[in-house]
Amino acid sequence: MDLQRFSLETYLKELEVLVNIDSGSRMPEGTGAVAEWFAERFQTMGWAVKKRDLGPDVGPGLEIRNQPEGAIDLLLIGHMDTVFGPDETQRRPFKKEGNHLTGPGVYDMKASLLSGYYAVKLLQEANELGDLSICLAFNPDEEISSTYSRSWIEELGRITKRAIVMEPARANGAMVNARKGVGRFSIDFLGVPAHAGVAPEKGASATEELAHWLLALHSLTDYEKGTTLNAGVIQGGTVSNVVAEKAHMAVDLRVKYPEEALRVEAKLKELQENPFNPRVQATVSGSLTRPPLVPTAEALKFCDEVTAIGEAVGVKVEWIFTGGGSDANLLAPLNVPVIDGMGPVGGDSHSAKEYVEVDSIEPRLKLLGATIRMMAQNK
């Protein structure tokens, strides 16, 4: 891939356009605008572009192929949504200050999407794709656990030989080959209200039941096994002199091993069937939304190949395990060798300090392009 044909100045102007589109997960117009921007450019390249309707709550998924149908040799996957709300780009639009680019979603992950586009564009212009079948899948809801796009992603995964999730690299340039699984659980408690001073014995406190559950669930945390539970949201009661009728708890679960998720789910079932106060009813909803990304032998072989490519193009490649989830978690259980984090270097995702390092854009693009070219040559 010849980077002499690559203009960083043009890239940054295009990235500014993309970042300055408000595209929160539940902002269909915004993610739809990002999808349209990429659709027009890939259509100009002669690629087949499908917009997948994922329902009215989110924008479309974008499925882009250099070969219209059939098995996929390489799936490049990324997300068009951000965690930010309406008008965030008005408050802090795209900005370049020295080596740092800032703005909503610049790091997570609009720069990575743009790099994916340029990688295949430059390789196609250099006639280096051969007959490698490539699909780029851009979804609009990754930041809300890919709830709407999961079945589509899994559909693509079943016909995919290898995948690269175009999440950005870590602040030290490291990429990811293992991730924890992610679970989300919502627990609602219904007790019996009563006057807390006059007749407390007639009541059954939903908040007291919640407190028992809170301690029981947090006790399941096992740092050695990589299992953590966090009741990040707790709500309950109305006023202090009424025994609480209702309470609510939202729990985040992270697991390194699938069997740990089964252990937690079994405990939830046990607590629901045997409440501390039998007069309080508990309703549990939720599940493991992303299974763990556990690298297989084939995935580790893919990592070794990328490490060697990095040495050849002058990019140091390191691999890490992380507690955060991505769409790589959805592909790994399908036995797809998948790596994650080949986008530009940056950090502070999901915050106003989010940034991308300008001087990482071209080296990471070179690494991605060389990896795709290797696959084309070995096909």
Protein Blocks (a to p, Z undefined) as FASTA:
>chain_A
ZZklpcfklmmmmmmmmmmpccbfklmklmmmmmmmmmmmmmmnopacddddebjkbccd
ddddfbfgdcdfbdcdddfbdfbdehklmmmgcddehjbccdehklmomkmmmmmmmmmm
mmmmnopnmjadcdddddfklmnoolmmmmmmmmmmmmcfbdcdfbdcdfkopacfbdcd
ddddddddddddddfklmmmlpccfklmmmmmmmmmmmmpcfknopacddfbccedjbfk
bccfbdcdddddddfbfklmmmmmmmmmmmmmmcfblkbccddedddfbdcddddfklmm
mmmmmmmmmmmnopacdddddfbdcfklmmmmnopacdehiaccdehehiakbccdfklm
mmmmmmmmmmmmmmmmmZZ
